[in-house]
Structures are given as C-alpha cells and as structure tokens.
Amino acid sequence: MGKSSETLFRYAINLHHQPSQMSAEQFLIRVARVEQISDQLSHQNLTPPESLKLQRRYRRYRSCLYVFLYQTDVEPTNNAAERSIRHSVVNRNLTYEFRSHWGKRNYVA
C-alpha cells in the first residue's frame, strides 16, 4: 500500500485541481480509474504489520477516500483546518502554557 497508494493519492489530488482542463467525460474516466486502482491496492497480499494496518484502514474508510473528486467544495487535504489552529499550537509550544492548570486558565481568559 505504501508507495503505490501515495502516488495514487497524489494523482487524485492533482486530478481534483484540474476538472476544468478536461471534458466531464474524461474527468469521470480518470476518477473511475483512480477508484479501480485503489480497489486493486486494497486487496493486495501484504505482510508487514504496518502495511496490513493501513490496508485495513483504507478498506474501512474506502467510501470516504475520494469524496473530494465528487464534491468540489471538499478539499483533498486538511490544510485549512491545520492552518486555523496553528496560532494556538504555536502559542502553546512557545510558552508551555498548557503544562499547568494555571496555564490553561490563563490562555482561556
């Protein structure tokens, strides 16, 4: 699942950003190919425990993996969410505020 799935996700993300550069039929053909390759990858015989764990997770959440290819308002990454909490995380890391009850109360106030 490792390198091949990474390449497939990169391709799918790239595809998400270019639907206007091809016909709707071409786009749907490419999306179907992504889905087909994903199914093939999820049924490979794997032996390393970490690979099996990831493969099981992909199988469990299969219906959610490529939502961004069908709904244009869904981003393929969680970058927006991470950017929205960045200030709080940086503040916590720089000041160590959350290592004490005093720090938690001070940050909320």
ChimeraX attribute file (.defattr): number of C-alpha atoms within 10 A of each C-alpha:
attribute: neighborCount
match mode: 1-to-1
recipient: residues
	/A:1	20
	/A:2	11
	/A:3	8
	/A:4	12
	/A:5	16
	/A:6	11
	/A:7	11
	/A:8	17
	/A:9	17
	/A:10	13
	/A:11	13
	/A:12	20
	/A:13	17
	/A:14	12
	/A:15	18
	/A:16	21
	/A:17	14
	/A:18	10
	/A:19	15
	/A:20	10
	/A:21	10
	/A:22	10
	/A:23	10
	/A:24	11
	/A:25	9
	/A:26	12
	/A:27	18
	/A:28	15
	/A:29	12
	/A:30	15
	/A:31	17
	/A:32	12
	/A:33	13
	/A:34	19
	/A:35	18
	/A:36	11
	/A:37	13
	/A:38	21
	/A:39	14
	/A:40	11
	/A:41	19
	/A:42	19
	/A:43	12
	/A:44	11
	/A:45	11
	/A:46	14
	/A:47	8
	/A:48	8
	/A:49	9
	/A:50	11
	/A:51	14
	/A:52	16
	/A:53	12
	/A:54	14
	/A:55	20
	/A:56	13
	/A:57	12
	/A:58	19
	/A:59	17
	/A:60	11
	/A:61	10
	/A:62	15
	/A:63	10
	/A:64	10
	/A:65	15
	/A:66	20
	/A:67	14
	/A:68	18
	/A:69	21
	/A:70	11
	/A:71	10
	/A:72	12
	/A:73	9
	/A:74	13
	/A:75	15
	/A:76	19
	/A:77	10
	/A:78	9
	/A:79	9
	/A:80	10
	/A:81	9
	/A:82	11
	/A:83	11
	/A:84	10
	/A:85	10
	/A:86	12
	/A:87	11
	/A:88	11
	/A:89	12
	/A:90	11
	/A:91	13
	/A:92	16
	/A:93	12
	/A:94	8
	/A:95	10
	/A:96	12
	/A:97	16
	/A:98	15
	/A:99	11
	/A:100	10
	/A:101	9
	/A:102	10
	/A:103	15
	/A:104	14
	/A:105	11
	/A:106	11
	/A:107	12
	/A:108	6
	/A:109	6
